[in-house]
Amino acid sequence: MVSIARKNLFQDLPRFIVAQAGIMFAVGLVSIQTGLLNGFTRSSSLLIDNVNADLWLASEDIRHLDFTLPIPYQRLKQARAVAGVDRAEALITQGSVWRHGSDGVSTSDAIAPIRVIGFDLNGTLFRPKPLVEGSLESLTNPYTLAIDRVDLKSLEVKGIGDTAEIGEYKAKVVGLTAGIRSIVSSPYVFTSLSNANAYLTSPIVPPKVNPSAPRQLQDDDRITYVLIRAKPGEDLARLKQRLEAEVPDIKALTQAELVTLTQNYWRTSTGVGFILGLGAGVGVIVGIVVVGQILYSSVTDHIKEFGTLKAMGSSDWFIYRIILEQALWMALLGYLPGMGLVLLMGSWTQKAQAIQILVGPMTAGGVLVLTVVMCCGAAIFAIQKVTRLDPAIVFKS
């Protein structure tokens, strides 16, 4: 049986190559679409991975990480007074406009959207990592910031030392991160709380020549989150209840809850999941059509051989196994190079654009199972032809 299946499969090499190309395309399309969905979902909460907090305090109207209302800086002091809180730090995350015109002259095409991330430089709950160039200590200087090196081109920055404009202030790049890039968000700009507050509250006008140092935040200034670290042994559920009871107009979320809230929003409340799933479905259909056509043609070309086997007394199941084995070989030989190509493409997109095609063991295993089912399902078309085969065909000219 093995020799017959392999002989039929490799006898017509051009046809075999076409079939494997179709399966590779199907495997690649399904894997890339699924990997993009996984990577897209994963990147939506990438910023949360840089936080070492037990709880996040946010506005009651929060929808996801980047879509929430600001809260007063006063909430930080109020949170610190709640029993069970070991440490509390403010975090600002808000969109703004980056102007990269030369010599202070901006043009309409010299702007880019950014998301300013302001954090406590003396704190421990948030750190942009990994920082590959520069140092966080440099951010203590007025109007300095760090960006991800993937965003250098889009922000028209060559590297450390270059300047741009945010609002009415100059912005000097003093650090570069690697891999902190969300597909769903504008480029992240990391800076101190005072710098972030100055950038985000200033009007969009030509920069000041000699701006004064940004002031420290006051109670009525706006922040986005309060990060909370609980005391050792503290029950987080009870601490959440106390925080929501004692700090006005806030909602307390654990890290896991905020990740789930953000990822679910982008996966289900937008059309991204549907579109990527539709692409994966197209890949499966293409694979079934190609494999089915190749197997059907192979059976047709060897119809007399199959008739001879039936005339010699071979059971239908024996012949079915030959066709199914051909399908299994096609699945395996199409899956391996297809998955290898996907992994190489994923590595390239991660380095070039920080776009992650996340294909983990579960996804790879699922695609393998799907490929086998796809090929075996396509073999049904060929099996139906053998089922209706009359052994007397071997005696016809």
Order of alpha helices (4+ residues) and beta strands (2+ residues): alpha-alpha-beta-beta-alpha-beta-beta-beta-beta-beta-beta-beta-alpha-beta-beta-alpha-beta-alpha-alpha-alpha-alpha-alpha
